[in-house]
Amino acid sequence: MVLRRIPGLRARLAASSIPAVLQSKATPKKRPSPKVEQIRARVEAAWTASQQDTWKGTGPEQSGPLLVGLWAKLHEEIYEVDVVPTLATGSEWMKATVAAKRVAHRLGDVGVALEFVTWAWRAEERQERRRRSGEIDNEWRMSWQNLFLRPGTVLDFLAVRRRG
């Protein structure tokens, strides 16, 4: 080893030239990435808007973050799994909001789109209770893809809504 051949080099390096941060063996605590915190703030804002009816006046073009935020919050409440870190990876947030916006356009109104998301989660909450009690045995879950990209989900909602 080179350091052993030069007398006193190891002591000089240890003394002052290596910053204390690099000498420390303790690993620093990881903070959430700014993107995770930004998406978490959007989810919380969407939840607040949906609970306080401040979403009124939002057009279908701006509905994507509102619907995905509501989906994420309900996912956390029903499954007890935080999906925000997953939404912060790659372009997941963008893909989910574009898909949600398409659903809002298809339904024609943001209020109806919010009703769609809550209707789907009410049904899924019943299914999850049955899963946890052992009544049914499947691992299906309400991903944003299942909610916003499956045309059958929207058609089921429209059929139930028409029946009253």
C-alpha positions in Angstrom: 0.0 0.0 0.0 1.4 3.4 -1.0 0.4 5.1 2.3 2.7 2.7 4.3 5.7 3.6 2.2 5.7 7.4 2.9 6.5 8.1 6.5 4.0 10.4 8.3 1.7 10.7 5.2 -1.2 8.8 6.9 -1.0 11.1 10.0 -0.9 14.3 7.9 -4.0 13.2 5.8 -5.9 12.3 9.0 -5.0 15.5 10.7 -6.4 18.2 8.5 -6.7 17.6 4.8 -9.8 15.4 4.9 -12.9 17.3 5.9 -14.7 16.1 9.0 -17.8 15.2 7.0 -15.8 12.7 5.0 -14.1 11.3 8.1 -17.4 10.6 9.8 -18.7 7.0 9.5 -22.2 7.9 10.5 -24.6 8.0 7.5 -26.7 11.1 7.2 -30.4 10.8 7.4 -32.1 10.7 4.0 -34.6 13.5 3.6 -37.5 13.0 1.1 -36.7 14.3 -2.3 -38.2 17.7 -3.2 -40.3 16.0 -5.8 -41.9 13.7 -3.2 -42.7 16.7 -1.0 -44.1 18.6 -3.9 -46.4 15.8 -4.9 -47.4 15.3 -1.2 -48.4 19.0 -1.1 -50.5 18.5 -4.2 -52.2 15.5 -2.8 -53.0 17.4 0.4 -54.3 20.4 -1.6 -56.5 18.1 -3.7 -57.9 16.4 -0.6 -58.6 19.8 1.0 -60.3 21.0 -2.1 -62.5 18.0 -2.4 -63.5 18.2 1.2 -64.3 21.9 1.2 -65.8 22.2 -2.3 -63.1 24.7 -3.3 -62.7 22.6 -6.6 -65.8 24.3 -8.0 -64.9 26.4 -11.0 -62.1 23.9 -11.9 -62.4 22.9 -15.6 -61.7 19.5 -17.0 -58.3 20.8 -18.1 -57.2 21.4 -14.5 -58.9 18.4 -13.0 -56.0 15.9 -13.4 -54.1 16.7 -10.2 -57.4 17.0 -8.2 -58.5 13.6 -9.2 -55.1 11.9 -8.7 -54.7 13.6 -5.4 -58.1 12.3 -4.3 -57.2 8.8 -5.5 -53.8 8.9 -3.6 -55.4 10.1 -0.4 -58.2 7.4 -0.5 -55.5 4.8 -1.4 -53.7 5.7 1.8 -56.8 5.6 3.9 -58.2 2.3 2.6 -55.0 0.3 2.0 -52.9 2.1 4.6 -50.1 2.4 1.9 -48.6 5.8 1.0 -48.4 6.0 -2.8 -46.8 9.4 -3.0 -43.2 8.1 -3.3 -44.3 5.9 -6.2 -46.0 8.9 -7.9 -42.8 10.8 -7.6 -40.8 8.3 -9.6 -40.2 9.0 -13.3 -43.2 10.4 -15.0 -45.9 8.6 -12.9 -47.5 11.8 -11.7 -47.8 13.2 -15.2 -49.2 9.9 -16.7 -51.7 9.6 -13.9 -52.9 13.3 -14.2 -53.3 13.0 -18.0 -55.4 9.8 -17.6 -57.5 11.4 -14.9 -58.1 14.5 -17.1 -59.3 12.2 -19.9 -61.8 10.7 -17.5 -63.1 14.2 -16.5 -63.4 15.1 -20.2 -65.3 11.9 -20.8 -67.7 12.5 -17.9 -68.1 16.2 -18.9 -67.9 17.7 -15.5 -65.3 17.8 -12.6 -68.0 17.3 -10.0 -69.1 14.1 -11.8 -65.5 13.0 -12.1 -65.0 13.5 -8.3 -68.2 11.5 -7.7 -66.8 8.7 -9.9 -63.6 8.5 -7.9 -65.5 8.4 -4.6 -67.9 5.8 -6.0 -65.1 3.6 -7.0 -63.4 3.9 -3.7 -66.6 3.1 -1.7 -66.9 -0.1 -3.7 -63.2 -0.9 -3.2 -63.5 -0.2 0.5 -66.2 -2.9 0.8 -64.0 -5.3 -1.2 -61.0 -4.6 1.0 -63.0 -5.3 4.2 -64.0 -8.6 2.7 -60.4 -9.4 1.8 -59.2 -8.6 5.3 -61.9 -10.8 6.8 -60.9 -13.7 4.6 -64.2 -13.7 2.8 -62.6 -13.3 -0.6 -59.0 -14.1 -1.6 -57.5 -11.9 -4.2 -54.7 -9.3 -4.3 -56.4 -6.9 -6.7 -56.1 -3.2 -5.8 -57.3 0.1 -7.1 -54.2 1.5 -8.9 -54.5 4.8 -10.8 -54.3 2.7 -14.0 -57.3 0.6 -12.9 -59.3 3.6 -12.0 -58.5 6.0 -14.8 -57.5 3.8 -17.8 -60.0 1.0 -17.7 -63.1 2.0 -19.7 -65.2 -0.6 -17.9 -64.8 1.3 -14.6 -66.3 4.5 -16.1 -69.0 2.5 -17.9 -70.0 0.7 -14.6 -70.2 4.1 -12.9 -72.4 5.6 -15.6 -74.7 2.5 -15.5 -75.0 2.8 -11.7 -75.5 6.5 -11.9 -78.3 6.1 -14.5 -80.1 3.5 -12.4 -80.1 6.1 -9.7 
